[in-house]
Amino acid sequence: MAQLDIIPASRGISLGLPSIFATVSNAVSAYFENRATRKALGALTDRQLSDIGLSRADIEQMAS
C-alpha cells in the first residue's frame, strides 16, 4: 500500500499568503504612485513641461 503524506491546509496556505499580499500591495502602491505622477505632470503647462525636457506625449510613457 502506498504512503500518503498529508500537509495541513493551513500550513500550505500560510506560506504563500505573505508573498501574495506583498505582491498585491506593491502593485497597488505602484499604481497610485504612477497615477499621482501623471496627475502632477498633467497639471503643468506646456512651457513648464518643456523646461524639464518633457512634452504631453511623454507623460503617459514616463509614468508607466
VENUR-V330843 format. One record per pair of residues at least 24 apart in sequence whose ideal C-beta (glycine too) atoms are under 8 Angstrom apart, sorted by sequence separation. I is the first residue (numbers start at 1). J is the second residue. D is the distance in Angstrom with one decimal. If there is no record, write none. Layout:
i: <I & I>
j: <J & J>
d: <D & D>
This chain:
i: <37 & 38 & 37 & 35 & 34 & 34>
j: <62 & 63 & 63 & 63 & 63 & 64>
d: <7.4 & 4.5 & 4.5 & 7.8 & 4.5 & 6.8>
